[in-house]
Amino acid sequence: MQFKDIGVLTAVIMIVAMLVIPLPPWLLSFLIIINITLALMVLLTSMNMQEALQFSIFPSLLLLLTLFRLGLNVSTTRAILSKGDAGGVVDTFGTFVTGGNIVVGLVVFVILIIIQFIVITKGSERVSEVAARFTLDAMPGKQMSIDADLNAGMISDTEARMRREKVSNEADFYGAMDGATKFVKGDAIAGIIIVIINLLVGMIIGVVQMGLPFAEAVTKFSQLTVGDGIVSQIPALLISTATGIVVTRAASEGNLGSDITKQLMGQPKLLYVAATTIFLLGLFTPIQDIVTAPIAAALAIGAFLMSRKPEEDPEELLEMAEEVETESLKRPENVVNLLNVDPIEFEFGYGLIPLVDAQQGGDLLDRVVMIRRQLALELGLVIPVVRIRDNIQLQPNEYRIKIKGNELAKGELLLDHYLAMSPGGDDSINGIDTIEPSFGLPAKWITDDVKEDAEIQGYTVVDPPSVVSTHLTEVIRANAADLIGRQETKQLVDHIRETYPILVEELTPTPLSIGEIQKVLAKLLRENVSIRNLPIIFETLADYSKYTSDVDLLTEYVRQSLARQITTQYSTGVDTLKVLTVSGKIEKLIADNIQQTEQGNYLSINPSHSQEILEAIAREIERIALMDQSPVILCSPAIRMYLRQITERYFPQIPVLSYNELEASIEIQSVGVVEI
């Protein structure tokens, strides 16, 4: 056993010995001061704890302190009745409190008893009962919550064990406090009885045994009794107060003092109201202004000081944010959050921070909002929120764009330059050669002093925010099919259900599931066909899904239903559509190699034939490009989707249309034939 353990055991034995062994007056005085000191330490400890379990020894300590105080009562009673002397502390308290008037001393003692017994002790007892009952009732729910977090992987076995132990300790603590408050109540009752015994029996002993006159006996023993009662009730009152604080204390980040200051003084405006009220009270009532004015002034000054916001150091705020982020990442439950993948991410080096910092004139965040609105109108798809963040692993002027966690594009910006794209011909302006990131065109980074000359020469000059906005727009548009999943499809279905409930009920969940609808929409978006006109798409799917469940075939039917939209998209407002047609030999070659199975049709063509078709298309595209025209490949409906399968890997931007996808009113002009 350690020395401190032996000391505690010795103290308990001495408390028991006090009940039977007479103590000299000087030792009684010393022990009384010790009793007051211990009570004060308990009160201060209870005020500075953040939660009740930090003072879990309190119920046992309360029992020992109550026993110590009762032992002192017995010893002082023995000394008062046997010798008429209980030490200097008792005599001093009796003389000082009474002030020579025994009646005043008795009244003060009775008031202390009432405060402790009726107010503090009674309230603490009731709070302890309710807290114990609620804690025990909440135990099953807390245990189930811990088990659920453990099964979900949000906490580790060690943390689960610690949380279970805490729940069990809380139940034990509040159960013990429910019984410990009975000690305080019994101590108050015992104090009243002891005072009555000391007063009555003391006067009898003083007159009968000591031969004192009755008046002198009343004065002497009343003073000793009041002194003994006061020195007993002061530490008892402190312990009762500590009991009330412990059982009413809720867990928080601070102690009682900081919580009171933060919550009671947290609204400076209310202090102004209180200051005004106190000032008016002294102004319009007989109360002297010298009493109310200082209090009102102190409240007003305090409100003014608290309403002033302290200047915050940006470096300290950054350090605090980093510490909070570091601590949060250490928690096991945050590991699950690391599994989330943002649909769209835009990362940039520290040199591009002015792009997104509004205080430095950056408007990229506003541009992203407009991009989402623009693409929603064009594609009919709700673009997810773009996650924008800096990345110290990138070069200062570098940025990259990710879709579903995969890097799809990157570029480099010079914020103090402009990007100038030549219309062709002479490149006479000075600048840094580069490649325009969106379309891969040759360009130059030029300074502000040559911007006007470049515009005069016909260059297209754009600022860095416009460059990155255009790049982001094109990347999202080209990968829109990857952004629509079952969850996004379900949102679109729920949206159209509000206006076309019968159509949705006929289409899903039978004959088509959400997943099958999602595949059709994704195939449309992959070929840059807007899905904004959902009613027509759903009408077509409802009509043809009764006959086939082949997603590829259903997509072709939908494209034919969107003929007017597709025609408008590629004719760009003119009455003539210039196209590349496919020779009959190629069409027959593809049609002959279509394999039909129970799972659907697929193209099984010789790789050499595919290569020949691709080379023929490449030749025609190159020839058309020299004529400053955008190529569109036109073929029969039977082979359209199979020809697209051949070209989409090598020519993803070249549209492949069928005759059924064009309006009859549009004039078709063939500018070339793809043949092998």
Buried (B, 14 or more C-beta within 10 A) or exposed (E): EEEEEEEEEEEEEEBEEBEEEEBEBEEBBBBBEBBBEBBBEBBEBBBBBBEBBBBBEBBEBBBBBBBBBBBBBBBBBBBBBEEBBBBEBBBBBBBEBBEEEBEEBBEBBEEBBEBBBEEBBBBBBEBBBEBBEEBEEBBEEBBEEBEEBBEEEBBBEEBBEEBBEBBEEBBBBBBBBBEBBEBBBEBBEBBBEBBEBBBEBBBEBBBEEBEBEEEEBBBBBBBBBBBBBBBBBBBBBBBBBBBBBBBBBEEEEEBBEEBEEEEEEEEBEEBBEBBEEBBEBBEEEEEEEEEBBEBBEEBBEBBEEBEEEEEEEEEEEEEEEEEEEEEEEEEBBEEEEEEEEBBBBBBBBEBBBBBBEEEEEBBBEEBBEEBBEBBEEBBBBBBBEBEBEBBEEBBBBBBBBBBBEEEBBBBBBBBEBBBBBBEEEEBEBEBEEBEBBBEEEEBBBBEEEBBEBBEEBEBBBBBBBEBBBBBBBBBBBBBBBBBBBEEBBBEBBEEBBEEBEEBBEBBBEEBBBBEBBBBBBBBBBBBBBBBBBBEBBBBBBBBBBEEEBBBBBBBBBBBBBBBBBBBEBBBEEEEEBBBBBBBEEBBEBBEEBBEEEEEEBEBEBEEEBBEBBBEBBBEBBEBBEEEEEEBBBBBBBEBBBBBBBBBBEEBEEBBBBBBBBBEEEBEBEEBBEBBE
